[in-house]
Amino acid sequence: MSTDLRRPRAGACVTCRSRKRRCIPSSTGDACQLCHSLSRPCSLSVPPARRDIDGGYPRASEDTGPSNASEDPLTGLTSRQIWIELVHLYFRFIHDIPHTIFHEPTFLRRLDEGTAPMIHVYAMCALAARFSSNPVFDGTAPCDRGKVFATEAVRLSQPYMISPSLETVQGFLLIGYFLSGEGNVDGKHIYIGLARLHAERLSLGDNASAVHEEEYRRSWLSIHVASHWSAWDMAMEPMSLPQEPDFMPNIDDATFHTVSAEVLNANYVQDSPRCDMWAQMARTLGIYAKVNTLMRQLSCDKISFADYCAQAAEVELALDEWAANLPPRLAWNFDNLMFLAGRRLGQIYLAMHIGYFHFKQMLLFPFLDARAARNSRPDHAFKCKDSAAVVSSILQYSRNIKHCELDYFIYGHIGVVSSCVHLHTLLFSDDYRELPMVRQRLVSNFQYLMTVKSYWPIVEHYTTHLRTFQNSCRDSMSDPFVLDNWMARFLIEHSSLLSERQLAPHAEPGTSIQPDHKSSSGNATPARPSIEFLTAQGSENNEAMVTLEEPAQWDDLSRLLHDQEITGEALINSALSWLLDDRYDSNQVTPT
């Protein structure tokens, strides 16, 4: 692409030069044979953009933005050191969590050589600047740092709107994810749609390298994941992924994460047990679609509650079969988490399993409705609470175990849904033995939400929804857990704007699900250390565990947790007020 950092040698295009291939013009004369076979723009046919000849990086004085340099918002942010720092932060905190589109060793090598596409560089910086502790960002809130980079990435993408290539697919995906974190639903949907349209115009040529082929597969899978979340946000059915096997990852995650392009391109053979977590996650997307469809149908009275029970049982069985069929090393337990965290794969592992438990807490959420207690098996509500408990534990693990960070906004939505389930226990349970642990899970969720809220503007949206839901719990004479249209949208459309909830009197006042007399997390998962264990043992004789420096504002929430005189309702109200307090200084939050 013409946005590469360094001009190719005379007579060779960027693609051939980076792959050390002889650049042979095609018969049409408007591209080389390799670029033509890969369906990507050839730099020989595109007028080169102005570049700095010293190392390939643009000079601050070049015409890459506003004509007046003193008014250019990128001034001071266009140094090679800033780009390298932020790209590394992108691969630490973003890549392989919501998407998997790059071969990290190859991209970092191209960045070092000065041949990485600037669209990608700026978009990565837009996503990662929020995690930087560089003094250049002093005085700028973490959630505001990426906007200037995103603006430049969008500008650089404009000339390639009708020139499909794998690079444009990846660039549009990155921009779409940034806009999603900003709460720009329309912009996100447009750029994810552009990525899909460009991907549909591509095909794998016979001469494609192993790395290029795998990036193509993983980009298609990332489009599929993004399209699902984006479509439900727009109240639309997601488009299905083409069924050809070429659109599933072919190389093991651990291998693709670390092995160099030279080794992979030389017909590398996997000789260890496969660690294909992204391929496993892909198999849950169809189940996720069924969960959302069922919930919408129930909320609009298109199916009866009895029909929902029957169909939910089938979906739950599919989820459980997915979990049972995981390879032993990928099954959910603490030993596997620590093993994979040691290989810097803990984030993908947690992302895979939090998705499973989120889908399960969503599927079983309607059974928290008081009427469901009289018309269904009570273990459905218990399973919902178990799944919400595991979600809380996973979010806590992500804060306390190295290389397991889930500081991405979508997990803020998942944490809000988990918190709603905990609210049910605090408001309606008569089992006083489980209340202290549920209170601690709720507070732990709120601490996590406070952290990600400082990074992503959209999380403020989630917490406001949670306050609206809590108000309906407090003020309504009806059961606030009934799955009406507002509740379904709250659970499914994580970025949508919701009005105040108006509850109809569906159930008798004061009706509640009968409490169970066992811990709600009793059988959720084997060998799962408690939140108390992580909090108390975080730094004792375990190099994989880290102790977070909690902001002083968290002391107020901790006091609420240990105040046995305060009621569950008062705890919820005070904790939400703390979470929504704009006086909290988000500049103090930096990743460890």
Secondary structure as GFF3:
##gff-version 3
##sequence-region A 1 592
A	DSSP	alpha_helix	14	19	.	.	.	ID=ss1
A	DSSP	alpha_helix	33	38	.	.	.	ID=ss2
A	DSSP	three_ten_helix	69	71	.	.	.	ID=ss3
A	DSSP	alpha_helix	80	93	.	.	.	ID=ss4
A	DSSP	alpha_helix	104	113	.	.	.	ID=ss5
A	DSSP	alpha_helix	118	128	.	.	.	ID=ss6
A	DSSP	three_ten_helix	129	131	.	.	.	ID=ss7
A	DSSP	three_ten_helix	135	137	.	.	.	ID=ss8
A	DSSP	three_ten_helix	142	144	.	.	.	ID=ss9
A	DSSP	alpha_helix	147	157	.	.	.	ID=ss10
A	DSSP	three_ten_helix	158	160	.	.	.	ID=ss11
A	DSSP	alpha_helix	166	182	.	.	.	ID=ss12
A	DSSP	alpha_helix	185	200	.	.	.	ID=ss13
A	DSSP	alpha_helix	210	233	.	.	.	ID=ss14
A	DSSP	three_ten_helix	245	247	.	.	.	ID=ss15
A	DSSP	alpha_helix	253	258	.	.	.	ID=ss16
A	DSSP	alpha_helix	261	265	.	.	.	ID=ss17
A	DSSP	alpha_helix	277	282	.	.	.	ID=ss18
A	DSSP	alpha_helix	285	299	.	.	.	ID=ss19
A	DSSP	alpha_helix	305	324	.	.	.	ID=ss20
A	DSSP	three_ten_helix	328	330	.	.	.	ID=ss21
A	DSSP	alpha_helix	334	342	.	.	.	ID=ss22
A	DSSP	alpha_helix	346	364	.	.	.	ID=ss23
A	DSSP	three_ten_helix	365	368	.	.	.	ID=ss24
A	DSSP	alpha_helix	372	375	.	.	.	ID=ss25
A	DSSP	alpha_helix	379	400	.	.	.	ID=ss26
A	DSSP	alpha_helix	410	428	.	.	.	ID=ss27
A	DSSP	alpha_helix	435	455	.	.	.	ID=ss28
A	DSSP	alpha_helix	458	475	.	.	.	ID=ss29
A	DSSP	alpha_helix	485	492	.	.	.	ID=ss30
A	DSSP	alpha_helix	531	537	.	.	.	ID=ss31
A	DSSP	alpha_helix	554	562	.	.	.	ID=ss32
A	DSSP	alpha_helix	568	579	.	.	.	ID=ss33
A	DSSP	three_ten_helix	586	588	.	.	.	ID=ss34
###
